[in-house]
Amino acid sequence: MTKYFIDPDITKAEMLPAQFYKSQEVFDKLKELVFVKSWQWIGNANTLVPLTESAYPLVLLESFLTEPLLVVRDKESKVKCFTNVCTHRGNIVCSAPGKVKSLSCMYHGRKFGLDGSFKFMPEFKEAKNFPRPCDGLHEFSLKQLGYHLFVGLDPAYDFSAVITVMNERIGFLPLNEFKLDASLNKDYIVNCHWALYCDNYLEGFHIPFVHEDLNAVLDYGSYKTEVYNHVNLQIGYADGAEEVFDLPVGHPDFGKNVAAYYYWIFPNMMFNFYPWGLSINIIKPLTINKTKVSFITYIYDETKLDSGAGAILDKVEREDEFVVEGVHKGLQSRFYKSGRFSPTREQGVHHFHSLLAEFMNKDQ
């Protein structure tokens, strides 16, 4: 494996080499070294498990990580996340969401409590040194932003720091009052490497060239990127009488016309806050050449849905797809090796590449 280096000085740094996006070996390594070691959004607790003593099975990043998970809300309303794999022969424990008093594998009858603990197994009286601690369901780390759940399979960093950064600016919003509108959810299949889609999201540099309508409502000259440890923020300011946030006194941006907060969380999550609500974008690797982008929509003020920076999301997405698919094709060239970062406009991309290099180099 190549050892990657991204100079911390953006004025000197080169981007990740083209081979990074073309290597199947690298693509496979990203699963264990980046995705398993980071965090993933898995849904809203009040949507997945709205009632006490209920469970919701899911597969995390199917066709890539393909990790079976089980979200459980127990009798005391505590929400936890376990592996959804029986510790006997590996069968799926829970196959459908709903109310449960306990968890039972239908294959051979092994039972678990809603805390994941082993409870009972028929025909095992003669088994020595049984049950062991590992005969319970493995519990994963779980964090919440409002009711939004994030799971870490084997995380290399504490997600609490990410939540703290986000709450500095969006903490005034009543996130628990935002309502999922499944009719506005949409999946897009993009013919490119998943990291190229993130590269594109992480800079507003292309907006005047690619997004004519979006550029008309944003003040490109004031567009700003702030970089933190495992999250960064792009702030879109309104250009004219567009919809903006009603920011409270004491807010870091009080008195400014903020049209959108675009949060990116390493490695593949986007949380886009608009005056009308929240658009979550989850970037799901399928193959080295194909990516699924899922848009999930939470509405707070539907009267503002058709105006401002968040009014034309589908059109902006189609325009983004066109350019990132073009980049993916271009990177197949034998004559392109790597590019340089714009010090004023590509801080987010530089941040992403630096993190990818850091995580990938841990295998060296």
Secondary structure, DSSP 8 states (H G I E B T S, - for coil): -------SSTTT-B---HHHHH-HHHHHHHIIIIITTSEEEEEEHHHH--SSSEEEEEEETTTTT-EEEEEEE-TT--EEEEE-B-TTT--BS--S-EE-SSEE-TTT--EE-TTS-EEE-TT-TT-SS-S-GGGS--EEEEEEETTEEEEESS-SS-THHHHHHHHHHHTTS-GGG-EE-GGG-EEEEESS-HHHHHHHHT-STTHHHH-HHHHHHB-GGG-EEEE-SSEEEEEEEBSSS-------TT-TTTTS-EEEEEEEETTTEEEEEETTEEEEEEEEEEETTEEEEEEEEEES-GGGTTSSTTS-HHHHHHHHHHHHHHHHHHTT-SS----B--TTT-HHHHHHHHHHHHHHGGG-
